[in-house]
Amino acid sequence: MNDVARTDQTTQVSQAGTGNHSASTTLDLALVEARGVSRTFQVGGQQITALHPATLQVRPGDRIALLGASGSGKSTLLHLLGGLDTPSSGTLSWPALGEANSLRPGQVAFVFQAQSLMPPLSAQENVALPLILAGQDYHAAMAEGLRWLERLELAPLAAQLPEELSGGQAQRVAVARALVTRPRLVLADEPTGQLDSVTAAHLLDVLLSALEPGAALVMATHDRSVAARLDSVWQMADGRLLSMSTSAPKGQSNSDQRGTA
Ligand SMILES: Nc1ncnc2c1ncn2[C@@H]1O[C@H](COP(=O)(O)OP(=O)(O)OP(=O)(O)O)[C@@H](O)[C@H]1O
């Protein structure tokens, strides 16, 4: 793992990307770029720094694990990268996707830790929902929802309500719902956090195999064995992005450590 030089309060991490993309194509534009981005919260007159200034890029094809203990700032960073929150300082941009306020619905998707499905809706309706909200015809959206459930080996559960699913099944439905719009940036916040190790490994298999090759995944986890399944590991502690390691995409033999301040 490369240590990344730090200047004052600023942690800089440059991610060169691990996907197969040519520097001369628009595919090479970063999906999200953070420059000196920080986040502080005021709690009862006290200022909490959830994220110290960080500089980074996420590129098409990246498979990045944000690895850190509880409270290290992983969720804060994911929310910023997805445009769910605004930084206290620094700038965020989405060069390949458009500006924050015009991100096309469906280009950025989240998978949360647990219990994120809509309770009154069936598994199929939950998966179809992002398409329906984006204005797609109901029947076409439901058909696409069923295709994703089939792809994730969940078709027999299409009519089940979330409360009738196991934790692992519910998380696979959440993955299908995140991927149904074919997002280019998938942000997953401890998606395996409440699953046993076998179910967690299966969920990760499903997520990695269902991602479009050019899509990027940034996944928060406190579990080193989960992080090791991804191509890059960015280590976080106490609100700081400390270091990164990048290897060749899994399944390839070349190893390439990248990291510059
Ligand atoms: N909305 C908020 N208001 C106040 N403090 C917050 C808020 N969100 C996060 N924090 C604080 O910022 C720090 C980082 O929190 P964050 O949730 O990003 O960590 P995390 O690594 O994702 O932790 P976990 O794995 O437990 O979810 C923590 O000290 C947390 O209490």
The ligand as an ORCA input file, in Angstrom:
! r2SCAN-3c Opt
* xyz 0 1
  N     -25.124     14.551     10.199
  C     -24.124     14.498     11.096
  N     -24.141     15.292     12.174
  C     -23.122     15.259     13.067
  N     -22.067     14.433     12.984
  C     -22.022     13.595     11.940
  C     -23.030     13.580     10.937
  N     -22.705     12.655     10.009
  C     -21.540     12.121     10.416
  N     -21.128     12.688     11.571
  C     -19.889     12.354     12.301
  O     -18.829     12.329     11.378
  C     -17.948     11.252     11.646
  C     -17.858     10.349     10.433
  O     -19.106      9.690     10.272
  P     -19.396      8.705      9.061
  O     -20.813      8.243      9.207
  O     -19.013      9.342      7.802
  O     -18.385      7.500      9.363
  P     -18.389      6.021      8.805
  O     -16.966      5.644      8.601
  O     -19.297      5.908      7.638
  O     -18.985      5.210     10.017
  P     -19.956      3.912     10.014
  O     -19.127      2.806      9.434
  O     -20.280      3.714     11.460
  O     -21.147      4.265      9.194
  C     -18.485     10.579     12.900
  O     -17.834     11.121     14.012
  C     -19.935     10.969     12.901
  O     -20.463     10.972     14.198
*
